[in-house]
């Protein structure tokens, strides 16, 4: 059995990792940390994890594989010595997602603690980056919003179907804000209400731009062509789930060549995701409840023919496919295991 450790198990992502790993046939969770809860039993912090006898420790024991669910900056500091010692790591924080340390500092307000590892880190969206993940030793788990947006837009961008001007309208449940206390996520504040935030710039925006740029075909130009992305997240009064609706104008050439663009775009998406165990192209617009508790991302592509615009809806569970489940999928790929191990389960419904 592969011995696994989780740094900062006491957040929502860490707790979800522990829940999913319990059923993984090739691994055993043997060590967990949590700075504020050290010394307590895991079951005392998360009663639903009474299946474990583990105690939360201040430091990890010797393990074969590590997940870090620490906050940004703290995660890089803790991960760096492990990576340099050869321990494979999946980092769920934002610390290794951006390639440019200056951009990281601009968006996160601190200098990167381990800039020398940024070029070594692999962006862990397995469906779009499988081979590098399989050979990676440090994998940066995607942000939940970027994952929903990228899986929605990648097939069209890759095929040259859309222009570089993209609008992403996303709704997230309150667990996306983490487990820490916050006025905006209190039931009395968030219940029976929907609100937009991050309109002046959300930290997931540079990650979306960076990775979406890789999906478009290369363009011959004096300077690199980056997609123009408008990203607006919203908080909705549900516990978990992300629904993103993405819009982009069709390229004139593709629109002129396809008399039935709706059918053509659906065929393109079905071909792109053929054989992918955790992305499904749906027959109708999906709802967040359709992915609750599962590692599935549901994608519904269509075309607004009057506006000559691609419209794609994607949904995923922000704690599973958007965090812990994707991290386990990455671990499976890194260790040469089937990607579905420990994750092949349907959604919880209703």
TASUL-V333603 format. One line per field, one symbol per residue. ss: DSSP state (2 for helix, 1 for strand, 0 for the rest). burial: I if it has 24 or more other ideal C-beta (glycine too) atoms within 12 Angstrom, else O. A space follows every 50 residues. Layout:
# TASUL-V333603
ss->???
burial->???
This chain:
# TASUL-V333603
ss->01111110000222222222200000111111100000001222202220 00001110000000111100000222222222220001111000000000 22222222000000222000011002222222220001110002222222 22222222000111111111110222200000222022220001111000 00002222222222200000000000011111111100000111111111 02222220002222222222220000001110000002222000001111 11110000111111110002222222222222220000000000000000
burial->OIOIIIIIIIIIIIIIIIIIIIOIOOIOIIIIIIOOIOOOOIOOIIOOIO OIOIOIIOOIOOIIIIIIIIIIIIIIIIIIOIIOOOIIIIIIIIIIIIIO IOIIOOIIOOOIIIOOIIOIIIIIIIIIIIOIIOOIIIIIIIIIIIIIII IIIIIIIIIIIIIIIIIIIIIIIIIIIIIOOOOOIOOOOIOOOOOOIIOO OIIIIIIIIIIIIIIIOOOOOOOOOOIOIIIIIIIIIIIIIIIIIIIIII IOOIIOOIOOIOOIIIOIIOOIIOOIIIIIIIOOOIIIIIIIIIIIIIII IIIOOOOIIIIIIIIIIIIIIIIIIIIIIIIIIIIOOOIIIIIOIOIOOO
